[in-house]
Structure formats: C-alpha cells, structure tokens
Amino acid sequence: MERVPVPQALAGAAALLRASGLDEDKAAAVARRLVEADLLGHGTHGLRMLPIYLERLADGRIARSGNIEVLQDHASGFSWQANRLPGAWVMERFVDAALERSATHPVVTATLANCTHIGALQAYMEHFAERKLLALMMVTDPAVASVAAPGGVQPVTTTNPIGACIPTHDAPLLVDLSTTLMSNSAAATYAAAGRKLPGDWLVDNEGRPTDDPKALTTNPPGTLMPLGGADFGYKGFAFGLLVEAFALALAGFGRDGPRQRGAQGVFLQVISPDAFGHGRDAFLSSMSHLVAQCHAGPAAPGASIRLPGERALARRRQQLEEGLQIDADIPPLLDAWARKLGLERFV
C-alpha cells in the first residue's frame, strides 16, 4: 500500500481527466467521487477505476459533452436521461435536485437512465447525512449479466447494489452493499492476483459452488452467488430483482433493449423525517437509541460490534489526516496514463 496526500490525489485524478477531454467541472466531480470511495474503503471503486474511465473517455463510452434530458418532472418525482455523460458529475446534479425538492416535499423520488459508472454509492451519502435526511439508492448496469436465477446457470442480473443513509443524532448509518456475496471487480482482483476466494462465493458454469475467481471468465461463464449463499441465495436474488425494478424498469432503462456496457440506471428516494410520525427529533432519537442498544450488548469472544458505515467513516477520518491509502500498483498505472496523455506523472 502507498499513501498519497488527499489534495494531491484529487489534483492528479482531475488533471488526467482534463487531459482526456473533460472540462474542469466534470473532471473535478469525477475525481471527488473516486477519491471519496477510497477514503471510505471502497478500493475497487476508487482510483483503481480511473484507468477504466480514461479508456471509456478515449473510445467514446463516456461522453465528454452533451445535455441531461428531462424525461418526466412531477415536482416530488422526476426522471432524467444522462446520455452517457460522466456518472459522478451527473449524480452530483441529480442529488442536488433531489435535495432542493426535499425542502418542500416530504418524499422525493427520482430515476436516472443511461448514466455512466457512478462509483461507490456510499460516496454520495454525506449530502443526506448532513441534512438528517433518510435516503435510499439503487443502481445497476443492464448490459452486465453475472448472476443466475436460483436453480439456473445462465447469468441474467448482476451485483445490483443498494445504498442508504439512516441519520441519527450523531454519525449516520451508511449502507452500501451488493446483493451478491462479492462484486465483479473484487472477483477480477482475486483472479488477477492468482488467489482463491475466501469461500465458495461463485457458481461455476455447471451450477457448482466454487472458490475459483476464474469461474467467471470460462466459456460459458460461471456466476456470482447472491447474498444468502448456496442455502439461501434465493433471498439475495429477490433483493436483486428489487433493484432491477426500481433502478432499471422504473427509469425506462431495462434489460429489454440493446445496451452497451458502462451505463447504469439509478433510483433515488429522499425522505424527510419531519413529515412522519412525531417528527425529525423523534426519528433521530429512536435510531440513536437503537444504535446505543447495539453497542451496549456484550460482543462475542474475539469480536467487536460494528454497524454499517462505522468502519468507513473511521477510515475516512484517518486517511484525511494521514493520506489516502491505495494499492501500490495503482500509481504506476496512473503514471503510464499521464505519460500517454502528455503529463509528467499522476502526482
């Protein structure tokens, strides 16, 4: 691992993106979300994704310019078409629009279609947390298939992540999880390193559980195992179907049309606790009490009690002080791209 000062990482990533043809605003937005993912511990969705973004900018899969198209607008609900513009830049505007409307609407629901890779869902949750809003996000790519239906071997859906911000009086609970036992990128990382998985988290092309990450690249390919594993994966697959309905079908970007990999559908719902039950303070008190109850119970021998987002926020605080921690192979990759784009180096 290497440590890079956060301001240098932001500046270096933005410089590479500008050299690839993005204007300053778009480059800064993408750099922010990549670095934020690394700060929160989502290494597969941080600066490791930058070479992929640069490749997609070069071949046109990420558009350098264009307009966001409004498909529907009903005050408390809206749908946008992103036209393959940079995902992080679109998402910052998407989130801002939802937040603006949440000031006058108790519930705001929005969908986004044809948006290039947005990164880690948790990297957007700070905006809701600081306003003590409850938020739910779902996202997936309809051109990627790596998960089979229970009992099947043909991949149909993919990792289909779900994110959420649950505010409390103190630090929020931040959910960011795939509806599979691991992500496609994590499996690829294991395969590239020649390592077996920690468990039988995949299914080979004959339907047998396996710890071999290369099972995903056979012909025909194996598949990722849904949450619940071999015994209860049907439950995880059901959660994945929720993502398909909310992030794709509702956005008008389902799997029933031709799709090019690298564009996603997004579902976002923002709820103001002020408008429900006994109001915001009561909601925050209830959730804070639940968090305290969780931490008050004795931990199992050799274990510690940890709730969603706590480790991510602790990592963020530490890295802001000590520098961004990234895998040692990433700076050389980005240095090579810098030279290719006419820059001296990444940082």
C-alpha positions as CSV (number, residue, x, y, z in Angstrom):
1,M,0.0,0.0,0.0
2,E,1.0,3.6,-0.6
3,R,-0.1,6.8,1.0
4,V,-0.9,9.9,-1.1
5,P,-1.9,13.3,0.3
6,V,-5.6,13.7,-0.4
7,P,-5.3,17.1,-2.2
8,Q,-2.6,15.6,-4.5
9,A,-4.8,12.6,-5.3
10,L,-7.7,14.9,-6.2
11,A,-5.5,17.2,-8.3
12,G,-3.8,14.3,-10.0
13,A,-7.0,12.5,-10.9
14,A,-8.6,15.7,-12.1
15,A,-5.6,16.5,-14.3
16,L,-5.8,13.1,-16.0
17,L,-9.5,13.6,-16.7
18,R,-8.9,17.1,-18.1
19,A,-6.2,15.8,-20.3
20,S,-8.7,13.2,-21.6
21,G,-11.1,15.9,-22.7
22,L,-13.3,16.6,-19.7
23,D,-13.9,20.2,-18.8
24,E,-12.8,21.4,-15.3
25,D,-16.2,21.0,-13.6
26,K,-16.7,17.4,-14.8
27,A,-13.1,16.3,-14.1
28,A,-13.3,17.7,-10.6
29,A,-16.6,15.9,-9.9
30,V,-15.3,12.5,-11.1
31,A,-12.1,13.0,-9.1
32,R,-14.0,13.8,-6.0
33,R,-16.1,10.7,-6.1
34,L,-13.2,8.4,-6.9
35,V,-11.2,9.7,-4.0
36,E,-14.2,9.7,-1.7
37,A,-14.7,6.0,-2.5
38,D,-11.1,5.3,-1.5
39,L,-11.4,7.4,1.7
40,L,-14.4,5.2,2.7
41,G,-12.6,2.0,2.0
42,H,-14.2,1.1,-1.4
43,G,-10.9,0.4,-3.1
44,T,-12.5,-1.4,-6.1
45,H,-14.5,1.8,-6.9
46,G,-11.8,4.4,-6.2
47,L,-8.7,5.4,-8.1
48,R,-8.4,1.9,-9.4
49,M,-11.4,2.7,-11.6
50,L,-9.7,5.8,-13.1
51,P,-7.8,3.9,-15.9
52,I,-11.2,2.3,-16.9
53,Y,-12.8,5.7,-17.1
54,L,-9.9,7.1,-19.2
55,E,-10.3,4.1,-21.6
56,R,-14.0,4.8,-21.9
57,L,-13.4,8.5,-22.5
58,A,-10.9,7.6,-25.2
59,D,-13.4,5.3,-27.1
60,G,-16.5,7.4,-26.5
61,R,-18.3,5.2,-24.0
62,I,-18.2,8.2,-21.6
63,A,-19.4,11.4,-23.4
64,R,-17.3,14.4,-22.9
65,S,-20.1,16.8,-23.6
66,G,-23.9,16.8,-24.1
67,N,-27.0,17.5,-22.1
68,I,-29.0,15.8,-19.4
69,E,-32.5,15.1,-20.8
70,V,-35.6,15.5,-18.6
71,L,-38.0,12.6,-19.2
72,Q,-40.5,13.3,-16.5
73,D,-41.0,16.1,-13.9
74,H,-43.8,16.0,-11.3
75,A,-42.4,18.2,-8.5
76,S,-41.8,15.5,-6.0
77,G,-40.8,13.0,-8.7
78,F,-38.5,13.3,-11.7
79,S,-36.7,11.2,-14.3
80,W,-33.6,12.1,-16.2
81,Q,-31.7,10.6,-19.1
82,A,-27.9,11.2,-18.7
83,N,-26.9,10.3,-22.3
84,R,-23.6,8.7,-21.1
85,L,-22.2,11.8,-19.5
86,P,-19.7,11.3,-16.7
87,G,-21.6,9.5,-13.9
88,A,-20.2,11.3,-10.9
89,W,-20.9,14.7,-12.5
90,V,-24.4,13.8,-13.4
91,M,-25.0,12.3,-9.9
92,E,-23.9,15.4,-8.1
93,R,-26.6,17.3,-10.0
94,F,-29.1,14.6,-9.6
95,V,-28.6,14.6,-5.8
96,D,-28.7,18.4,-5.6
97,A,-32.0,18.4,-7.5
98,A,-33.5,15.9,-5.1
99,L,-32.2,17.8,-2.1
100,E,-33.6,21.1,-3.4
101,R,-37.1,19.5,-3.8
102,S,-36.9,17.8,-0.4
103,A,-37.1,21.2,1.2
104,T,-40.8,21.5,0.1
105,H,-41.7,17.8,-0.4
106,P,-41.7,15.1,2.3
107,V,-40.7,12.4,-0.2
108,V,-38.7,12.9,-3.4
109,T,-38.3,10.0,-5.8
110,A,-36.1,10.2,-8.8
111,T,-34.7,7.9,-11.5
112,L,-31.7,8.3,-13.8
113,A,-31.1,6.4,-17.0
114,N,-28.0,5.8,-19.3
115,C,-25.6,7.2,-16.7
116,T,-22.0,6.1,-16.9
117,H,-20.5,4.4,-13.8
118,I,-21.2,6.4,-10.7
119,G,-18.8,4.6,-8.3
120,A,-19.5,3.8,-4.7
121,L,-23.0,4.6,-3.5
122,Q,-21.7,5.4,0.0
123,A,-19.7,8.3,-1.6
124,Y,-22.9,10.3,-2.1
125,M,-24.5,9.8,1.3
126,E,-22.8,12.7,3.1
127,H,-25.2,15.1,1.4
128,F,-28.2,13.4,3.0
129,A,-26.5,12.8,6.4
130,E,-25.6,16.4,7.0
131,R,-29.2,17.3,6.5
132,K,-30.5,14.5,8.6
133,L,-32.5,13.0,5.7
134,L,-33.3,9.4,5.1
135,A,-32.2,8.2,1.7
136,L,-32.4,5.1,-0.4
137,M,-30.4,4.4,-3.6
138,M,-30.2,1.5,-6.0
139,V,-28.1,1.2,-9.1
140,T,-27.2,-1.4,-11.8
141,D,-25.9,-1.8,-15.3
142,P,-28.4,-3.5,-17.7
143,A,-25.6,-4.6,-20.0
144,V,-23.9,-6.7,-17.4
145,A,-25.1,-10.2,-16.5
146,S,-23.2,-12.2,-13.9
147,V,-25.9,-13.6,-11.6
148,A,-28.1,-16.5,-12.4
149,A,-31.7,-17.0,-11.1
150,P,-31.9,-19.6,-8.3
151,G,-31.6,-23.1,-9.9
152,G,-30.2,-21.7,-13.1
153,V,-26.7,-21.4,-14.6
154,Q,-27.4,-18.6,-17.2
155,P,-26.4,-15.1,-15.9
156,V,-29.3,-12.7,-16.0
157,T,-28.8,-9.9,-13.5
158,T,-25.6,-8.6,-11.8
159,T,-24.4,-7.3,-8.4
160,N,-27.2,-4.8,-8.1
161,P,-26.1,-2.7,-5.1
162,I,-28.3,-0.9,-2.6
163,G,-27.2,2.1,-0.6
164,A,-28.9,4.0,2.2
165,C,-28.3,6.9,4.6
166,I,-30.0,6.5,8.0
167,P,-29.4,9.6,10.1
168,T,-29.1,9.6,13.9
169,H,-28.3,12.4,16.4
170,D,-24.6,11.5,15.9
171,A,-22.9,9.7,13.0
172,P,-25.3,8.2,10.4
173,L,-25.6,4.6,9.5
174,L,-24.4,4.2,5.9
175,V,-25.4,1.1,4.0
176,D,-23.6,0.2,0.7
177,L,-23.9,-3.5,-0.2
178,S,-24.2,-5.6,-3.3
179,T,-27.0,-8.2,-3.4
180,T,-24.3,-10.8,-4.2
181,L,-21.6,-12.2,-2.0
182,M,-19.0,-10.2,-3.8
183,S,-18.6,-7.8,-6.7
184,N,-17.4,-8.5,-10.2
185,S,-14.4,-6.2,-9.7
186,A,-13.5,-7.9,-6.5
187,A,-13.6,-11.3,-8.2
188,A,-11.4,-9.9,-11.0
189,T,-8.9,-8.6,-8.5
190,Y,-8.6,-12.1,-6.9
191,A,-8.2,-13.7,-10.4
192,A,-5.5,-11.2,-11.4
193,A,-3.6,-12.0,-8.2
194,G,-3.9,-15.7,-8.8
195,R,-5.7,-16.1,-5.4
196,K,-8.6,-18.3,-4.4
197,L,-11.6,-16.6,-2.8
198,P,-12.1,-16.8,1.0
199,G,-15.1,-19.1,0.4
200,D,-17.3,-20.7,-2.2
201,W,-18.7,-17.3,-3.4
202,L,-19.2,-18.2,-7.0
203,V,-21.0,-20.8,-9.0
204,D,-19.3,-22.5,-12.0
205,N,-21.0,-23.0,-15.3
206,E,-22.4,-26.3,-14.2
207,G,-24.1,-24.8,-11.1
208,R,-21.5,-26.0,-8.5
209,P,-20.3,-23.6,-5.8
210,T,-16.6,-22.7,-6.2
211,D,-13.8,-20.5,-4.7
212,D,-12.1,-20.1,-8.1
213,P,-12.5,-16.5,-9.3
214,K,-11.6,-17.6,-12.8
215,A,-15.0,-19.3,-13.0
216,L,-16.5,-16.0,-14.1
217,T,-14.3,-16.0,-17.3
218,T,-14.9,-19.5,-18.6
219,N,-16.9,-20.2,-21.7
220,P,-19.8,-20.3,-20.8
221,P,-19.2,-18.2,-17.7
222,G,-20.0,-19.1,-14.1
223,T,-21.9,-16.6,-12.0
224,L,-21.7,-14.7,-8.7
225,M,-23.6,-16.2,-5.8
226,P,-26.4,-14.0,-4.4
227,L,-26.5,-13.0,-0.7
228,G,-27.5,-16.0,1.3
229,G,-25.1,-18.3,-0.5
230,A,-25.8,-21.8,-1.5
231,D,-28.6,-22.3,1.0
232,F,-30.5,-19.0,1.0
233,G,-29.3,-17.3,-2.2
234,Y,-32.9,-17.0,-3.4
235,K,-33.4,-14.3,-0.8
236,G,-30.5,-12.3,-2.1
237,F,-31.7,-12.8,-5.7
238,A,-35.0,-11.3,-4.7
239,F,-33.3,-8.2,-3.4
240,G,-31.5,-8.0,-6.7
241,L,-34.9,-8.1,-8.5
242,L,-36.0,-5.1,-6.5
243,V,-33.0,-3.2,-7.9
244,E,-33.9,-4.3,-11.4
245,A,-37.5,-2.9,-10.9
246,F,-36.6,0.4,-9.2
247,A,-33.3,1.3,-10.9
248,L,-33.9,0.0,-14.4
249,A,-37.5,-0.7,-15.3
250,L,-38.8,2.4,-13.5
251,A,-36.1,4.5,-15.1
252,G,-37.1,3.3,-18.6
253,F,-33.7,1.6,-19.0
254,G,-34.5,-2.1,-18.5
255,R,-32.9,-5.2,-20.0
256,D,-35.5,-5.4,-22.8
257,G,-33.5,-3.2,-25.1
258,P,-30.0,-3.2,-26.6
259,R,-27.4,-1.9,-24.2
260,Q,-23.7,-1.0,-24.2
261,R,-21.8,-1.8,-21.1
262,G,-20.8,1.1,-18.8
263,A,-24.1,2.9,-18.5
264,Q,-26.3,2.5,-15.4
265,G,-29.8,3.1,-14.1
266,V,-30.2,4.8,-10.7
267,F,-33.1,5.0,-8.3
268,L,-33.1,7.6,-5.5
269,Q,-35.6,8.3,-2.8
270,V,-35.2,11.0,-0.2
271,I,-37.5,11.2,2.9
272,S,-37.7,14.0,5.4
273,P,-38.4,12.5,8.9
274,D,-40.1,15.9,9.7
275,A,-43.2,14.8,7.8
276,F,-43.7,11.4,9.5
277,G,-44.6,10.0,12.9
278,H,-43.6,12.5,15.6
279,G,-41.1,14.4,13.5
280,R,-37.4,14.6,13.0
281,D,-36.2,14.6,16.6
282,A,-38.3,11.6,17.5
283,F,-36.9,9.7,14.5
284,L,-33.3,10.6,15.3
285,S,-33.9,9.7,19.0
286,S,-35.3,6.3,18.0
287,M,-32.4,5.5,15.7
288,S,-29.8,6.8,18.2
289,H,-31.4,4.6,20.9
290,L,-31.2,1.6,18.6
291,V,-27.5,2.2,17.8
292,A,-26.8,2.6,21.5
293,Q,-28.6,-0.7,22.2
294,C,-26.5,-2.5,19.5
295,H,-23.2,-1.2,21.1
296,A,-24.3,-1.8,24.6
297,G,-24.7,-5.6,24.2
298,P,-21.7,-7.8,25.0
299,A,-19.6,-8.7,22.0
300,A,-18.9,-12.3,21.1
301,P,-15.5,-13.6,22.1
302,G,-12.8,-12.2,19.9
303,A,-15.3,-9.9,18.0
304,S,-16.3,-6.3,18.1
305,I,-19.7,-4.8,17.4
306,R,-19.8,-2.8,14.2
307,L,-22.7,-1.1,12.4
308,P,-23.0,-0.1,8.7
309,G,-20.8,2.8,7.9
310,E,-18.8,3.0,11.1
311,R,-15.6,1.5,9.7
312,A,-15.9,3.5,6.5
313,L,-16.2,6.8,8.4
314,A,-13.3,5.9,10.7
315,R,-11.2,5.1,7.6
316,R,-12.2,8.4,6.1
317,R,-11.2,10.4,9.2
318,Q,-7.8,8.6,9.4
319,Q,-7.0,9.0,5.7
320,L,-7.8,12.7,5.7
321,E,-5.2,13.1,8.4
322,E,-2.6,10.6,7.2
323,G,-3.1,10.5,3.5
324,L,-5.1,8.4,1.0
325,Q,-4.1,4.7,1.2
326,I,-4.1,3.0,-2.2
327,D,-2.6,-0.3,-3.6
328,A,1.0,0.1,-4.7
329,D,0.2,-0.9,-8.3
330,I,-2.2,2.0,-8.8
331,P,0.3,4.9,-9.1
332,P,2.4,3.2,-11.8
333,L,-0.8,2.6,-13.8
334,L,-1.8,6.2,-13.5
335,D,1.7,7.4,-14.2
336,A,1.6,5.4,-17.5
337,W,-1.7,7.1,-18.4
338,A,-0.2,10.5,-17.5
339,R,2.7,10.0,-20.0
340,K,0.2,8.8,-22.6
341,L,-1.8,12.0,-22.2
342,G,1.2,14.3,-22.2
343,L,1.5,14.8,-18.5
344,E,4.6,14.2,-16.4
345,R,3.1,11.9,-13.8
346,F,0.0,11.2,-11.7
347,V,1.2,13.0,-8.5
